[in-house]
Amino acid sequence: QPQCTLPDVLIWMLSNNRRVAYARVPAQNILYSVVEEEKGKDCAKIQTVFMKV
């Protein structure tokens, strides 16, 4: 079974230069490609991301 070689994308919420929350987004979900079948399911879409403390 093939595995994705791209690392996940981490989104950090900062407050006073401290990391207070984060979210992890799988890279294959937001990957861009000119070929429609190779794009990630959330590519070029606005989405809500719930962060973890």
C-alpha distance matrix in Angstrom:
0.0 3.8 6.6 10.1 12.6 15.6 17.4 18.7 22.3 24.9 28.1 31.1 34.4 37.3 40.8 43.4 40.9 39.0 35.4 36.0 32.7 29.2 26.3 22.7 21.2 17.5 17.9 15.7 18.2 21.2 20.0 22.7 22.5 25.3 22.9 22.8 19.4 17.9 19.9 18.8 20.1 22.9 23.8 27.6 28.2 30.4 28.8 30.0 28.4 29.3 29.8 29.7 32.7
3.8 0.0 3.8 6.8 9.1 12.1 14.4 16.1 19.5 22.5 25.7 28.8 32.2 35.0 38.6 41.1 38.4 36.8 33.3 34.2 31.0 27.4 24.5 20.8 19.0 15.2 15.0 12.8 15.8 18.4 16.9 19.5 19.3 22.2 20.1 20.4 17.2 15.2 17.2 16.3 18.2 20.7 21.2 25.0 25.9 28.2 26.9 28.3 26.6 27.9 28.3 28.5 31.5
6.6 3.8 0.0 3.8 6.2 9.1 10.9 12.5 16.1 18.9 22.2 25.2 28.6 31.3 34.9 37.4 34.7 33.0 29.6 30.5 27.4 23.8 21.0 17.3 15.8 12.1 12.1 10.6 13.7 16.2 15.0 18.1 18.6 21.9 20.3 20.5 17.7 15.2 16.5 15.0 17.0 18.9 19.5 23.2 24.1 26.0 24.5 25.7 23.7 24.9 25.1 25.1 28.0
10.1 6.8 3.8 0.0 3.8 5.6 7.9 9.6 12.8 16.0 19.2 22.4 25.8 28.5 32.2 34.7 31.9 30.5 27.2 28.2 25.2 21.4 18.6 14.9 13.0 9.3 8.6 7.4 10.9 12.8 11.5 14.7 15.5 19.0 18.0 18.3 16.0 13.0 13.7 12.2 14.6 16.2 16.4 20.0 21.1 23.0 21.8 23.2 21.2 22.8 22.9 23.3 26.2
12.6 9.1 6.2 3.8 0.0 3.8 6.5 9.5 12.5 15.6 19.0 21.9 25.6 27.9 31.6 33.7 30.7 29.6 26.4 28.0 25.3 21.6 19.3 15.5 14.1 10.8 9.3 9.3 13.0 14.0 12.3 15.2 16.1 19.6 19.1 20.0 18.1 14.8 15.4 14.3 17.2 18.2 17.8 21.1 22.6 24.4 23.4 24.8 22.6 24.2 23.8 24.1 26.7
15.6 12.1 9.1 5.6 3.8 0.0 3.8 6.6 9.0 12.3 15.6 18.6 22.3 24.6 28.3 30.5 27.6 26.6 23.5 25.1 22.4 18.7 16.4 12.9 11.2 8.4 6.2 7.4 10.8 11.1 9.6 12.7 14.3 18.0 18.2 18.9 17.6 14.1 13.8 12.4 15.4 15.7 15.1 18.1 19.7 21.2 20.4 21.8 19.6 21.5 21.0 21.7 24.3
17.4 14.4 10.9 7.9 6.5 3.8 0.0 3.8 6.5 9.2 12.8 15.5 19.2 21.4 25.1 27.3 24.3 23.1 20.0 21.6 19.0 15.4 13.5 10.0 9.3 7.4 6.4 9.0 11.5 11.8 11.4 14.8 17.0 20.8 21.2 21.6 20.5 17.0 16.2 14.1 16.6 16.2 16.1 18.8 20.0 20.8 19.6 20.4 17.7 19.1 18.2 18.5 20.9
18.7 16.1 12.5 9.6 9.5 6.6 3.8 0.0 3.8 6.4 9.8 12.8 16.3 19.0 22.6 25.1 22.5 21.1 17.7 18.9 16.0 12.2 9.9 6.3 5.7 4.5 5.0 8.2 9.5 9.9 10.8 14.4 17.2 21.0 21.4 21.2 20.3 17.2 15.7 12.9 14.7 13.8 14.3 16.9 17.4 17.9 16.3 16.8 14.0 15.3 14.5 15.2 17.8
22.3 19.5 16.1 12.8 12.5 9.0 6.5 3.8 0.0 3.8 6.6 9.9 13.4 16.0 19.7 22.2 19.7 18.7 15.5 16.8 14.0 10.3 8.3 5.7 5.1 6.2 5.9 9.7 10.0 9.2 10.6 13.7 17.0 20.6 21.7 21.3 21.1 18.1 15.9 13.2 14.9 13.1 13.2 15.1 15.6 15.6 14.3 14.8 12.1 13.9 12.9 14.2 16.6
24.9 22.5 18.9 16.0 15.6 12.3 9.2 6.4 3.8 0.0 3.8 6.4 10.0 12.6 16.2 18.8 16.4 15.0 11.7 13.0 10.4 6.8 5.8 4.7 6.4 8.8 9.6 13.2 13.0 12.3 14.2 17.1 20.6 24.1 25.3 24.8 24.6 21.7 19.4 16.5 17.7 15.5 16.0 17.3 17.4 16.5 14.9 14.4 11.1 12.2 10.3 11.2 13.2
28.1 25.7 22.2 19.2 19.0 15.6 12.8 9.8 6.6 3.8 0.0 3.8 6.8 9.7 13.4 16.2 14.3 13.3 10.1 11.0 8.4 5.5 5.2 6.4 7.8 11.1 11.9 15.3 14.3 13.0 15.5 18.0 21.7 24.9 26.4 25.6 25.9 23.3 20.4 17.6 18.3 15.5 16.0 16.6 16.2 14.6 13.1 12.2 9.2 10.4 8.5 10.3 12.0
31.1 28.8 25.2 22.4 21.9 18.6 15.5 12.8 9.9 6.4 3.8 0.0 3.8 6.2 9.9 12.6 10.8 9.5 6.4 7.6 5.9 4.5 6.7 9.0 11.3 14.5 15.5 19.0 18.0 16.8 19.2 21.6 25.3 28.5 30.1 29.3 29.7 27.1 24.2 21.4 22.0 19.1 19.7 19.9 19.4 17.4 15.8 14.3 11.2 11.3 8.5 9.6 10.1
34.4 32.2 28.6 25.8 25.6 22.3 19.2 16.3 13.4 10.0 6.8 3.8 0.0 3.8 6.9 10.2 9.4 8.3 5.9 5.8 5.1 6.0 8.6 11.8 14.0 17.5 18.7 22.0 20.5 19.2 21.9 24.1 27.8 30.8 32.5 31.5 32.1 29.7 26.6 23.8 23.9 20.7 21.5 21.3 20.3 17.7 16.1 14.0 11.4 11.1 8.3 9.7 9.5
37.3 35.0 31.3 28.5 27.9 24.6 21.4 19.0 16.0 12.6 9.7 6.2 3.8 0.0 3.8 6.6 5.7 5.3 4.7 5.8 7.4 9.0 12.1 15.0 17.3 20.7 21.6 25.1 23.9 22.3 24.8 26.7 30.4 33.3 35.3 34.5 35.3 32.7 29.7 27.0 27.4 24.2 24.6 24.2 23.5 20.8 19.6 17.6 15.2 14.8 11.8 12.6 11.4
40.8 38.6 34.9 32.2 31.6 28.3 25.1 22.6 19.7 16.2 13.4 9.9 6.9 3.8 0.0 3.8 5.4 5.3 6.6 6.5 9.3 11.9 15.2 18.3 20.8 24.3 25.3 28.7 27.3 25.9 28.4 30.3 34.0 36.8 38.8 38.0 38.7 36.3 33.2 30.5 30.7 27.3 27.9 27.3 26.3 23.4 22.2 19.8 17.6 16.8 13.9 14.4 12.4
43.4 41.1 37.4 34.7 33.7 30.5 27.3 25.1 22.2 18.8 16.2 12.6 10.2 6.6 3.8 0.0 3.8 5.5 8.5 9.4 12.6 15.1 18.5 21.4 23.8 27.2 27.9 31.5 30.4 28.7 31.0 32.8 36.5 39.2 41.4 40.8 41.6 39.1 36.0 33.5 33.9 30.6 30.9 30.1 29.5 26.6 25.6 23.5 21.3 20.6 17.6 17.8 15.5
40.9 38.4 34.7 31.9 30.7 27.6 24.3 22.5 19.7 16.4 14.3 10.8 9.4 5.7 5.4 3.8 0.0 3.8 6.8 9.2 12.0 13.7 17.1 19.5 22.0 25.0 25.5 29.2 28.5 26.8 28.8 30.6 34.2 37.0 39.2 38.9 39.6 36.9 34.0 31.6 32.4 29.2 29.3 28.8 28.5 26.0 25.1 23.3 20.8 20.3 17.1 17.3 15.3
39.0 36.8 33.0 30.5 29.6 26.6 23.1 21.1 18.7 15.0 13.3 9.5 8.3 5.3 5.3 5.5 3.8 0.0 3.8 6.1 9.2 11.4 15.0 17.6 20.5 23.6 24.6 28.2 27.5 26.2 28.4 30.7 34.3 37.4 39.2 38.7 39.1 36.4 33.6 30.9 31.5 28.5 29.0 28.9 28.4 25.9 24.4 22.2 19.4 18.4 14.9 14.4 12.0
35.4 33.3 29.6 27.2 26.4 23.5 20.0 17.7 15.5 11.7 10.1 6.4 5.9 4.7 6.6 8.5 6.8 3.8 0.0 3.8 5.9 7.7 11.4 13.9 16.9 20.0 21.3 24.8 24.0 23.1 25.4 27.9 31.5 34.7 36.3 35.7 35.9 33.2 30.5 27.6 28.1 25.3 26.0 26.3 25.6 23.2 21.5 19.3 16.2 15.1 11.5 10.9 9.1
36.0 34.2 30.5 28.2 28.0 25.1 21.6 18.9 16.8 13.0 11.0 7.6 5.8 5.8 6.5 9.4 9.2 6.1 3.8 0.0 3.8 7.2 10.8 14.0 17.1 20.4 22.2 25.5 24.3 23.6 26.3 28.9 32.6 35.8 37.2 36.2 36.3 33.9 31.1 28.0 28.0 25.1 26.3 26.5 25.3 22.6 20.5 17.8 14.8 13.0 9.5 8.7 6.2
32.7 31.0 27.4 25.2 25.3 22.4 19.0 16.0 14.0 10.4 8.4 5.9 5.1 7.4 9.3 12.6 12.0 9.2 5.9 3.8 0.0 3.8 7.2 10.5 13.6 17.0 19.1 22.2 20.8 20.4 23.3 26.0 29.7 32.9 34.1 32.9 32.9 30.6 27.8 24.5 24.4 21.6 23.1 23.6 22.2 19.7 17.3 14.6 11.3 9.5 5.8 5.3 4.4
29.2 27.4 23.8 21.4 21.6 18.7 15.4 12.2 10.3 6.8 5.5 4.5 6.0 9.0 11.9 15.1 13.7 11.4 7.7 7.2 3.8 0.0 3.8 6.8 10.0 13.3 15.3 18.5 17.3 17.0 19.7 22.6 26.2 29.6 30.7 29.6 29.5 27.1 24.3 21.1 21.2 18.6 20.0 20.8 19.7 17.7 15.3 13.1 9.5 8.5 5.1 5.3 6.6
26.3 24.5 21.0 18.6 19.3 16.4 13.5 9.9 8.3 5.8 5.2 6.7 8.6 12.1 15.2 18.5 17.1 15.0 11.4 10.8 7.2 3.8 0.0 3.8 6.5 10.0 12.4 15.2 13.7 13.8 16.7 19.8 23.3 26.7 27.5 26.2 25.9 23.7 21.0 17.6 17.5 15.1 16.8 18.0 16.8 15.1 12.5 10.7 6.9 6.7 4.7 6.1 9.0
22.7 20.8 17.3 14.9 15.5 12.9 10.0 6.3 5.7 4.7 6.4 9.0 11.8 15.0 18.3 21.4 19.5 17.6 13.9 14.0 10.5 6.8 3.8 0.0 3.8 6.6 9.1 12.0 11.1 11.7 14.2 17.6 20.9 24.5 25.0 23.9 23.3 20.9 18.6 15.2 15.6 13.7 15.3 17.2 16.5 15.7 13.1 12.3 8.9 9.3 8.3 9.0 12.0
21.2 19.0 15.8 13.0 14.1 11.2 9.3 5.7 5.1 6.4 7.8 11.3 14.0 17.3 20.8 23.8 22.0 20.5 16.9 17.1 13.6 10.0 6.5 3.8 0.0 3.8 6.2 8.7 7.4 8.0 10.7 14.1 17.4 20.9 21.3 20.2 19.6 17.3 14.8 11.4 11.9 10.1 11.7 13.9 13.3 13.2 11.0 11.2 8.5 10.3 10.5 12.1 15.3
17.5 15.2 12.1 9.3 10.8 8.4 7.4 4.5 6.2 8.8 11.1 14.5 17.5 20.7 24.3 27.2 25.0 23.6 20.0 20.4 17.0 13.3 10.0 6.6 3.8 0.0 3.8 5.5 5.6 7.3 9.0 12.8 15.6 19.2 19.2 18.3 17.2 14.7 12.8 9.5 10.7 10.1 11.4 14.4 14.4 15.2 13.3 14.2 11.9 13.7 14.0 15.2 18.4
17.9 15.0 12.1 8.6 9.3 6.2 6.4 5.0 5.9 9.6 11.9 15.5 18.7 21.6 25.3 27.9 25.5 24.6 21.3 22.2 19.1 15.3 12.4 9.1 6.2 3.8 0.0 3.8 5.4 5.5 5.9 9.7 12.5 16.2 16.6 16.2 15.5 12.4 10.7 8.1 10.5 9.9 9.9 12.9 13.9 15.2 14.3 15.8 14.0 16.4 16.6 18.1 21.1
15.7 12.8 10.6 7.4 9.3 7.4 9.0 8.2 9.7 13.2 15.3 19.0 22.0 25.1 28.7 31.5 29.2 28.2 24.8 25.5 22.2 18.5 15.2 12.0 8.7 5.5 3.8 0.0 3.8 5.6 5.2 8.8 10.8 14.4 14.0 13.4 12.1 9.3 8.0 5.4 8.1 8.9 9.1 12.7 13.7 15.8 14.9 17.0 15.7 18.2 19.0 20.6 23.9
18.2 15.8 13.7 10.9 13.0 10.8 11.5 9.5 10.0 13.0 14.3 18.0 20.5 23.9 27.3 30.4 28.5 27.5 24.0 24.3 20.8 17.3 13.7 11.1 7.4 5.6 5.4 3.8 0.0 3.8 5.9 9.0 11.6 14.9 14.6 13.1 12.3 10.3 7.9 4.2 5.2 5.4 6.7 10.2 10.5 12.4 11.3 13.5 12.8 15.5 16.9 18.9 22.4
21.2 18.4 16.2 12.8 14.0 11.1 11.8 9.9 9.2 12.3 13.0 16.8 19.2 22.3 25.9 28.7 26.8 26.2 23.1 23.6 20.4 17.0 13.8 11.7 8.0 7.3 5.5 5.6 3.8 0.0 3.8 6.5 9.8 13.0 13.7 12.6 12.9 10.6 7.4 4.8 6.7 5.2 4.4 7.5 8.6 10.6 10.5 13.2 12.7 15.9 17.1 19.5 22.8
20.0 16.9 15.0 11.5 12.3 9.6 11.4 10.8 10.6 14.2 15.5 19.2 21.9 24.8 28.4 31.0 28.8 28.4 25.4 26.3 23.3 19.7 16.7 14.2 10.7 9.0 5.9 5.2 5.9 3.8 0.0 3.8 6.7 10.4 11.1 11.0 11.2 8.1 5.7 4.8 8.3 8.1 6.0 9.0 11.3 13.8 14.2 16.9 16.4 19.5 20.4 22.6 25.7
22.7 19.5 18.1 14.7 15.2 12.7 14.8 14.4 13.7 17.1 18.0 21.6 24.1 26.7 30.3 32.8 30.6 30.7 27.9 28.9 26.0 22.6 19.8 17.6 14.1 12.8 9.7 8.8 9.0 6.5 3.8 0.0 3.8 7.0 8.6 9.0 10.3 7.7 5.1 6.5 9.6 9.4 6.0 7.9 11.1 14.1 15.4 18.6 18.7 22.1 23.2 25.7 28.7
22.5 19.3 18.6 15.5 16.1 14.3 17.0 17.2 17.0 20.6 21.7 25.3 27.8 30.4 34.0 36.5 34.2 34.3 31.5 32.6 29.7 26.2 23.3 20.9 17.4 15.6 12.5 10.8 11.6 9.8 6.7 3.8 0.0 3.8 5.2 6.8 8.4 5.9 5.1 8.2 11.2 12.0 8.8 10.6 13.8 17.1 18.6 22.0 22.2 25.6 26.8 29.2 32.3
25.3 22.2 21.9 19.0 19.6 18.0 20.8 21.0 20.6 24.1 24.9 28.5 30.8 33.3 36.8 39.2 37.0 37.4 34.7 35.8 32.9 29.6 26.7 24.5 20.9 19.2 16.2 14.4 14.9 13.0 10.4 7.0 3.8 0.0 3.8 6.2 8.9 7.8 7.6 11.1 13.5 14.3 11.1 12.0 15.2 18.7 20.7 24.3 25.0 28.5 29.9 32.5 35.6
22.9 20.1 20.3 18.0 19.1 18.2 21.2 21.4 21.7 25.3 26.4 30.1 32.5 35.3 38.8 41.4 39.2 39.2 36.3 37.2 34.1 30.7 27.5 25.0 21.3 19.2 16.6 14.0 14.6 13.7 11.1 8.6 5.2 3.8 0.0 3.8 5.6 5.5 6.8 10.5 12.7 14.5 12.0 13.6 16.3 20.0 21.6 25.1 25.7 29.1 30.7 33.2 36.5
22.8 20.4 20.5 18.3 20.0 18.9 21.6 21.2 21.3 24.8 25.6 29.3 31.5 34.5 38.0 40.8 38.9 38.7 35.7 36.2 32.9 29.6 26.2 23.9 20.2 18.3 16.2 13.4 13.1 12.6 11.0 9.0 6.8 6.2 3.8 0.0 3.8 5.5 5.5 8.9 10.0 12.1 10.2 11.9 14.0 17.7 19.2 22.7 23.7 27.0 29.0 31.6 35.0
19.4 17.2 17.7 16.0 18.1 17.6 20.5 20.3 21.1 24.6 25.9 29.7 32.1 35.3 38.7 41.6 39.6 39.1 35.9 36.3 32.9 29.5 25.9 23.3 19.6 17.2 15.5 12.1 12.3 12.9 11.2 10.3 8.4 8.9 5.6 3.8 0.0 3.8 5.7 8.4 9.5 12.5 11.5 14.1 15.7 19.3 20.1 23.3 24.0 26.9 28.9 31.1 34.7
17.9 15.2 15.2 13.0 14.8 14.1 17.0 17.2 18.1 21.7 23.3 27.1 29.7 32.7 36.3 39.1 36.9 36.4 33.2 33.9 30.6 27.1 23.7 20.9 17.3 14.7 12.4 9.3 10.3 10.6 8.1 7.7 5.9 7.8 5.5 5.5 3.8 0.0 3.8 6.6 9.2 11.7 10.2 13.2 15.2 18.7 19.3 22.4 22.6 25.6 27.1 29.2 32.6
19.9 17.2 16.5 13.7 15.4 13.8 16.2 15.7 15.9 19.4 20.4 24.2 26.6 29.7 33.2 36.0 34.0 33.6 30.5 31.1 27.8 24.3 21.0 18.6 14.8 12.8 10.7 8.0 7.9 7.4 5.7 5.1 5.1 7.6 6.8 5.5 5.7 3.8 0.0 3.8 6.5 8.2 6.4 9.4 11.5 14.9 15.7 18.9 19.3 22.5 24.1 26.5 29.9
18.8 16.3 15.0 12.2 14.3 12.4 14.1 12.9 13.2 16.5 17.6 21.4 23.8 27.0 30.5 33.5 31.6 30.9 27.6 28.0 24.5 21.1 17.6 15.2 11.4 9.5 8.1 5.4 4.2 4.8 4.8 6.5 8.2 11.1 10.5 8.9 8.4 6.6 3.8 0.0 3.8 5.5 5.1 8.9 10.0 13.0 13.0 15.9 16.0 19.0 20.7 22.9 26.4
20.1 18.2 17.0 14.6 17.2 15.4 16.6 14.7 14.9 17.7 18.3 22.0 23.9 27.4 30.7 33.9 32.4 31.5 28.1 28.0 24.4 21.2 17.5 15.6 11.9 10.7 10.5 8.1 5.2 6.7 8.3 9.6 11.2 13.5 12.7 10.0 9.5 9.2 6.5 3.8 0.0 3.8 5.8 9.0 8.7 11.5 11.1 14.0 14.7 17.6 19.9 22.3 25.9
22.9 20.7 18.9 16.2 18.2 15.7 16.2 13.8 13.1 15.5 15.5 19.1 20.7 24.2 27.3 30.6 29.2 28.5 25.3 25.1 21.6 18.6 15.1 13.7 10.1 10.1 9.9 8.9 5.4 5.2 8.1 9.4 12.0 14.3 14.5 12.1 12.5 11.7 8.2 5.5 3.8 0.0 3.8 6.4 5.4 7.9 7.7 10.9 11.7 15.0 17.2 20.0 23.5
23.8 21.2 19.5 16.4 17.8 15.1 16.1 14.3 13.2 16.0 16.0 19.7 21.5 24.6 27.9 30.9 29.3 29.0 26.0 26.3 23.1 20.0 16.8 15.3 11.7 11.4 9.9 9.1 6.7 4.4 6.0 6.0 8.8 11.1 12.0 10.2 11.5 10.2 6.4 5.1 5.8 3.8 0.0 3.8 5.5 8.7 9.8 13.3 14.0 17.6 19.4 22.3 25.5
27.6 25.0 23.2 20.0 21.1 18.1 18.8 16.9 15.1 17.3 16.6 19.9 21.3 24.2 27.3 30.1 28.8 28.9 26.3 26.5 23.6 20.8 18.0 17.2 13.9 14.4 12.9 12.7 10.2 7.5 9.0 7.9 10.6 12.0 13.6 11.9 14.1 13.2 9.4 8.9 9.0 6.4 3.8 0.0 3.8 6.8 9.4 13.0 14.4 18.2 20.0 23.3 26.3
28.2 25.9 24.1 21.1 22.6 19.7 20.0 17.4 15.6 17.4 16.2 19.4 20.3 23.5 26.3 29.5 28.5 28.4 25.6 25.3 22.2 19.7 16.8 16.5 13.3 14.4 13.9 13.7 10.5 8.6 11.3 11.1 13.8 15.2 16.3 14.0 15.7 15.2 11.5 10.0 8.7 5.4 5.5 3.8 0.0 3.8 6.2 9.9 12.0 15.7 18.0 21.5 24.6
30.4 28.2 26.0 23.0 24.4 21.2 20.8 17.9 15.6 16.5 14.6 17.4 17.7 20.8 23.4 26.6 26.0 25.9 23.2 22.6 19.7 17.7 15.1 15.7 13.2 15.2 15.2 15.8 12.4 10.6 13.8 14.1 17.1 18.7 20.0 17.7 19.3 18.7 14.9 13.0 11.5 7.9 8.7 6.8 3.8 0.0 3.8 7.1 9.6 13.2 15.6 19.3 22.1
28.8 26.9 24.5 21.8 23.4 20.4 19.6 16.3 14.3 14.9 13.1 15.8 16.1 19.6 22.2 25.6 25.1 24.4 21.5 20.5 17.3 15.3 12.5 13.1 11.0 13.3 14.3 14.9 11.3 10.5 14.2 15.4 18.6 20.7 21.6 19.2 20.1 19.3 15.7 13.0 11.1 7.7 9.8 9.4 6.2 3.8 0.0 3.8 6.4 9.8 12.6 16.1 19.2
30.0 28.3 25.7 23.2 24.8 21.8 20.4 16.8 14.8 14.4 12.2 14.3 14.0 17.6 19.8 23.5 23.3 22.2 19.3 17.8 14.6 13.1 10.7 12.3 11.2 14.2 15.8 17.0 13.5 13.2 16.9 18.6 22.0 24.3 25.1 22.7 23.3 22.4 18.9 15.9 14.0 10.9 13.3 13.0 9.9 7.1 3.8 0.0 3.8 6.5 9.6 13.2 16.1
28.4 26.6 23.7 21.2 22.6 19.6 17.7 14.0 12.1 11.1 9.2 11.2 11.4 15.2 17.6 21.3 20.8 19.4 16.2 14.8 11.3 9.5 6.9 8.9 8.5 11.9 14.0 15.7 12.8 12.7 16.4 18.7 22.2 25.0 25.7 23.7 24.0 22.6 19.3 16.0 14.7 11.7 14.0 14.4 12.0 9.6 6.4 3.8 0.0 3.8 6.3 9.8 12.9
29.3 27.9 24.9 22.8 24.2 21.5 19.1 15.3 13.9 12.2 10.4 11.3 11.1 14.8 16.8 20.6 20.3 18.4 15.1 13.0 9.5 8.5 6.7 9.3 10.3 13.7 16.4 18.2 15.5 15.9 19.5 22.1 25.6 28.5 29.1 27.0 26.9 25.6 22.5 19.0 17.6 15.0 17.6 18.2 15.7 13.2 9.8 6.5 3.8 0.0 3.8 6.8 10.0
29.8 28.3 25.1 22.9 23.8 21.0 18.2 14.5 12.9 10.3 8.5 8.5 8.3 11.8 13.9 17.6 17.1 14.9 11.5 9.5 5.8 5.1 4.7 8.3 10.5 14.0 16.6 19.0 16.9 17.1 20.4 23.2 26.8 29.9 30.7 29.0 28.9 27.1 24.1 20.7 19.9 17.2 19.4 20.0 18.0 15.6 12.6 9.6 6.3 3.8 0.0 3.8 6.6
29.7 28.5 25.1 23.3 24.1 21.7 18.5 15.2 14.2 11.2 10.3 9.6 9.7 12.6 14.4 17.8 17.3 14.4 10.9 8.7 5.3 5.3 6.1 9.0 12.1 15.2 18.1 20.6 18.9 19.5 22.6 25.7 29.2 32.5 33.2 31.6 31.1 29.2 26.5 22.9 22.3 20.0 22.3 23.3 21.5 19.3 16.1 13.2 9.8 6.8 3.8 0.0 3.8
32.7 31.5 28.0 26.2 26.7 24.3 20.9 17.8 16.6 13.2 12.0 10.1 9.5 11.4 12.4 15.5 15.3 12.0 9.1 6.2 4.4 6.6 9.0 12.0 15.3 18.4 21.1 23.9 22.4 22.8 25.7 28.7 32.3 35.6 36.5 35.0 34.7 32.6 29.9 26.4 25.9 23.5 25.5 26.3 24.6 22.1 19.2 16.1 12.9 10.0 6.6 3.8 0.0
